[in-house]
Amino acid sequence: MATPPPTPARQVHPVDEVPPVRHLAAFGLQHVLAMYAGAVAVPLIVGSAMKLSPADMAYLITADLLLCGIATLIQCVGFWRFGVRLPIMQGCTFAAVSPMVLIGTGGGGLPAIYGSVIVAGLAIILLAPVFGKLLRFFPPLVTGTVILIIGLSLLPVAGNWAAGGVGSPDFGEPKNLALAAFVLAAVLAVQRFAPVFLSRIAVLLGIAVGLAVAV
């Protein structure tokens, strides 16, 4: 009697694969740094536009990071009908930067920004089921265009930081622009030519190389 062929092992979907611990550590560190930079950038932009004092700026950044941490826990663990229950880190959206700057500089200050964010959050919670049914009317072309517009609107901020920061005595000097260009080139080179694992941590490597050169 012939022996039946062995049953092939079930293939694991790439989404469900668990990388080695050393890879997980590198991916996690890159994710934290990318999220931290994005989360801190928003209060820095809003606070700078409002000309906040250093103490108020620190308070704004601390509040932002605290709420990002709470939102991350809700997204990962889930609470009732809230949270996607996926291993993500919740940052701060840049889409609200312009409205917050307009509200804050229009005479309302930080209390007006906090109040508007609370009201907008409650409105989104109530309208989330409706938006969920409308997603089919927003193809990738629409969502991609919106993200592109947000990125273009933030180019001046990135340009000012690359030049050394507004108000810096060496603002716009070639050494600052050269360092920013070098970091960008390093990230692109790793992303394009490095092995798969290294290409996935291109941002982390770019930050490390840029820091070493700056020091």
C-alpha angles and dihedrals in degrees: 000000000000118000111240114244115262116266110252115246114259111260115238115228112241090241090059097045116117111214122214117281093254090055092046090052092052093045091047093049091049090049092050093048093047092047093045093051091050094045094049094043094064097057089041091056094044094043093048091050090051092045093233121184118254090256093052090045091054090048091051093049092047092050090049094051092046093054092043088056093049091047090049091055091049092049094048101039100027129220120219104303095345127095133041091239093226129126097262135131117231113225133177119277120239090207090083096049097094096046091047092050091050092048094045096047093042092078101274098095124190096328090059091049092050092048094048091049091051093049092045091049093052090048092052091049090054094044097043094096090052093048090049090061092047097054092097088066091059108070122184090268091063098042092043091052091051092051090048091053091050090051093049091049089056096050093097090056092051090046092053092049092047089052091055103271129293110285094023113135090230095045111154096008115150093244091062094047091045092053092050091047091048093053091049091049091048092052092048093046093051091045092051107036109020125094118275097266094048092046089058091058095042092126092051092049091047091054092048094047092045091050092050092050092046092052 
